[in-house]
Structures are given as structure tokens and as C-alpha cells.
Amino acid sequence: MHRRTTRRRVLQWLGQVGGAALLGTGQAVAPRARARAGAPTVPIDHVIVIYLENRSFDHLFGFFPGAEGLAQAVGAPLQVDADGNAYETLPPFDGPPASPDRPALQVPAMPNGPFDLLPFAPIDQPMNAAFEQVNTFYQEQQAIDGGKMDRFVAIAGSPAMGYYDGSGLALWDLARQYTLADHFFHSAFGGTGLNHFWLVSAATPVWPNAPAELVAQLNPDGTLARDGHVTPDGYLVNGPTQATASELPLQSMPHIGDRLDAAGISWAWYGGSQGQFVDNPLQYFADVAPGSRAAEMHLQAEADCVTALQNGALPNVAFVKPDNNEHPTRSPGLQEGDAHTAGLVQAVMESPYWQGSAIIVTYDEGHSFWDHVPPPVVDRWGPGRRVPALVISPYAKRGFVDRTPYETVSILRFIEWRWNLTPLSTRDAAANNLLNAFDFSQ
């Protein structure tokens, strides 16, 4: 029943952007010519990255068979209060609401540990709760607490410990068929904006001489005295926000689009309209700024991706930021966002591009949701928590849980490997490639 329902939603959505003909007629559309080969000879000509929102691994895939999930979290440290004392029970939660015109999420006192969110926040509705505090740069480091992962509730409240049994979701179905990476970490401490920058540049944006009111202040021992968008040495770590987007200086560091352009490899960023100030990082780079020829060529709407599949115009590298992206507090909620993403995947599968494609589905960061696995210690920027990541391809290992430690910039490493591109920074140069998820002999 669930698959049939998802299929119907796929067709309805594709029909809205003119893609239904692609699935309905089976008309063969000639794929683009094979891209200029790099060092490796592999049957992947198209890499499609679908970048979703704000879910930790334990929160969404904690019960996935064979993965390190909630069953392995039994001995994890208990959540502690601001004084470092373990909660006897998790404190009750009663808002504040994200939207004042609906009843706020309410959670009674719960045992100190992960709990099922479903009785309090149905998956077919957005969560009406403002508890998105752990996805800022300094606060996520505080919640991680040197790897103890024990201060999520003290910072964000008890919903941080909530999980869903995702076994009925379409992405779980795809994970069962292909590869699920269960040690994939988002690359930078903090939220959407910063991790989107890292997805395309493996670097943190700079803002020298930022307005003083935006700059964080640190105590002599390095602890946070006053939060801010910008570090004392001039890096934007929170945002950009609607208020700061127009003030942020255009960035000049290299990004993956530069590398692809130089190699003659086609690419595009297909973005939705929600969260436009943080969900489209390339608009903040000088060479792809709004109004430029590069922006016209490469920055497109989400629906244009399906049109490209239909018209034989899919670029070699496509970043897709769905408008309906599973964000916990935005409409229409987890279930619809999951079905929407599965529809995008199915559109690729039923196109002529499928046989030469690798689809990577992952999440920008973890919102405020707890995860029990401490992230590896690499540098001052991260990585942050585990997030789900799926590798879907004719060449992906089937029914495989990949325990390789990956991070967001492992996606860049894979792209760079495929087309023999120079890494963007030391982080993507050192990141594990996604190759363990593939079997190119298939």
C-alpha cells in the first residue's frame, strides 16, 4: 500500500512540472555524451545529490536493521542539566510554538533516554515547536560535550531525544535496496547555512570586519560569552539570515562549480524557494552571484531538474535542494517530504540517465536531535553529528550498511575522484571517498 501511494504521489508531482510524460510514455531520451573521463574509468556519468534538512541518524534510522542505531545506544551517557547533573526524568516540554496559530508540541516528563515522538508529533504534520538550538556553531559543540553527547536536552529541551520508527517510509525502502551509510557526519558544527557552504566549497565563509553586533565574544578560556553569527576572527558560522544576506561579502574561495567548469563538466544547483537565504550557498560566491551569466546557467529551480531529465539535459553533477525537504517545523512534514524525495529518485530511475547515475541522499545537519555516536575530531569546524546518507545507483551495493566514516565533503571527494579534479581544501582531500558503497563489477 505504501509503495502504491508513493508512486501515485510521484506521478502527481511530476505531472505538475511536465514530467509525467517521462514516466507515462517510456519515450527514450538520449543521455548526454559521456563526460571527459578523469583518472578512473567508471560507469558513472551523473552524480545527483539530494540535500535534505535537519534529521540525525538515530532520530530517523535508529531501528534500521544492521545499522548502528538505538540498540547500540543503551549504554550512552544520560542527558545532564546545565550543572552537569543527570536528569532523573527529562523535563516536560510545552513550546514555544514555531507557529502561534496552532497548538504547540507538548511532551510530558519522560525517562532519561530516547523516546518515540509519534504520540506527540505525527509524521504527517510539521512539529509545532521552536527547539532548534543545537544547530548553531557553538551550541552544537556544547551539546556534543567532548563526545559524551549529553547536553542536547539542556540546550534544546526534551524533543531532542525523540525518534521515529521510519520503517514505513519510502527512503527506508530505498535504503533496504541499496546502500545506507551509518557513519556519515555533517561536516561543520552548526546549521543549514554553514553546511551548505561546506557541501560546495569544503570551507567556512569569511566576513572580515563584520558589524560588531554580529560577532561572537569568547571568554579567555574559549567558552562562549555572547553568541553571534561571526567568529571573533571573521568567519560566518551561523546564517546567513534574511537580515544579513545582503551584507555578507561575496566569497572568493574556490567551489566545486569552479573545478567542474575548468574541466568542462556540466553542473547545476536546483533549489526550492523555502529558506532561500541559507539554502543556496552558491549565490554568495562572486563568480556565481545573482545577475551573473554563471548564475543564469547554473542556479535553477527544483522543477527544472525533472525537466532536464525529460529533455535530455541533465548535467553531469546536479545538486537538488527540494522545497519539500523533511524540515521538522515546515509544512507538510516528514511523511510528505519523504515521499517527495522518493519521487525525485524514481524520476531518475525511470529516465535514460539511470544506468550511469549515482544518487546521494543526505541531510544538511541534525536540527537539535540527539545521536549517540560521537563525531570524529578533525578540526575547529567539525564534523558534527551523524546524519542519514543513502547511495542509490545501479552500481551501489545492494542491501548494504556501509560503516565507513564519511562526512559531507566525502561527496566532493567522490566527484573530484570521478572527474580527476583538484580538491578544494585539506578537508575534502583527506575525507573518505564513497567508494565502499559501490560495486562497479555489477
Secondary structure, 3 states (H helix, E strand, C coil): CHHHHHHHHHHHHHHHCCCHHHHHHCCCCCCCCCCCCCCCCCCCCEEEEEEECCCCHHHHHCCCCCCCCHHHHCCCCCCECCCCCECCEECCEECCCCCCCCCCCEECCEECCCEECCCCCCCCCCCCCCCCCCCCHHHHHHHHHHHCCCCHHHHHCHHHHEECCHHHCHHHHHHHHCEEECCEECCCCCCHHHHHHHHHHCCCCECCCCCHHHECEECCCCCEEECCCECCCCEECCCCCCCCCCCCCCECCCCHHHHHHHCCCCEEEEECCCCCCCCCHHHHEHHHCCCCHHHHHHEEEHHHHHHHHHHCCCCCEEEEECCCCCCCCCCCCHHHHHHHHHHHHHHHHCCCCHHHEEEEEEECCCCCCCCCCCCCCCECCECCCECCEEEECCCECCCEEECCCEECHHHHHHHHHHCCCCCCCHHHHHCCCHHHHECCCC
